[in-house]
Amino acid sequence: MELPKFILGDNTDLPNAIFVIHTEFPRFIINLENDEIEWLEDFDQHDEKELVNETEIVIREASEFYDREVSRYND
C-alpha cells in the first residue's frame, strides 16, 4: 500500500485537536492545536543529529499540508 506523506486525523474525544500524521522518516503525529509532537520512531545518537536538522522542515511541511487541505475544503 502506498501512503501519502501526510494524513489528517481527528478524534471526538479531543474536539479542538487537529492531528497531522507524517508517514515517512521521521514518523510522527503533531497536534496542531498545541504543536505537541508524538514521535513514532526510536532514535539513536546518529538519528538525533539528523532529527534536529529535519524537524523544523517537516513540521513546517505538516502545517502547510493542513493549510492546503483546509483551503481545498473551502473551495
C-alpha positions as CSV (number, residue, x, y, z in Angstrom):
1,M,0.0,0.0,0.0
2,E,1.3,3.4,-0.8
3,L,0.6,6.0,1.8
4,P,0.6,9.8,1.4
5,K,3.3,11.7,3.2
6,F,0.8,13.4,5.4
7,I,-2.6,12.3,6.7
8,L,-5.2,14.4,8.6
9,G,-6.8,13.0,11.7
10,D,-9.3,14.0,14.4
11,N,-11.0,12.4,17.3
12,T,-14.3,13.3,19.0
13,D,-12.6,12.8,22.5
14,L,-10.4,15.8,21.6
15,P,-12.7,18.1,19.7
16,N,-10.3,21.0,19.4
17,A,-7.3,18.9,18.3
18,I,-6.3,18.6,14.7
19,F,-3.7,15.9,14.0
20,V,-1.3,15.6,11.1
21,I,0.4,12.2,10.7
22,H,3.7,12.2,9.0
23,T,4.2,8.7,7.5
24,E,7.8,9.0,6.3
25,F,11.0,9.1,8.4
26,P,10.9,10.6,11.0
27,R,7.4,9.4,11.5
28,F,5.3,11.5,14.0
29,I,1.9,12.8,14.8
30,I,1.6,16.6,15.5
31,N,-1.4,18.1,17.3
32,L,-1.8,21.5,15.6
33,E,-3.8,22.8,18.5
34,N,-0.8,22.9,20.7
35,D,2.1,21.8,18.5
36,E,2.7,18.8,20.7
37,I,4.6,16.0,18.8
38,E,4.4,12.3,19.4
39,W,7.4,10.5,17.7
40,L,6.7,7.1,16.2
41,E,10.4,6.3,15.9
42,D,13.1,5.2,18.3
43,F,16.2,7.3,17.7
44,D,19.9,6.7,18.4
45,Q,22.5,9.4,18.7
46,H,23.1,9.5,14.9
47,D,19.4,9.8,14.2
48,E,19.0,12.6,16.8
49,K,21.5,14.8,14.9
50,E,19.6,14.3,11.7
51,L,16.3,14.8,13.5
52,V,17.3,18.2,14.8
53,N,18.0,19.3,11.2
54,E,14.8,17.8,9.7
55,T,12.3,18.6,12.5
56,E,11.8,22.2,11.6
57,I,11.3,21.4,7.9
58,V,8.8,18.5,8.4
59,I,6.8,20.5,10.9
60,R,6.5,23.4,8.6
61,E,5.5,21.0,5.8
62,A,2.8,19.5,8.1
63,S,1.4,22.9,8.7
64,E,1.5,23.8,5.0
65,F,-0.3,20.5,4.2
66,Y,-3.0,21.3,6.7
67,D,-3.5,24.8,5.3
68,R,-3.7,23.4,1.8
69,E,-6.2,20.7,2.8
70,V,-8.4,23.3,4.6
71,S,-8.3,25.6,1.6
72,R,-9.5,22.8,-0.7
73,Y,-12.5,22.2,1.6
74,N,-13.4,25.8,1.4
75,D,-13.2,25.9,-2.4
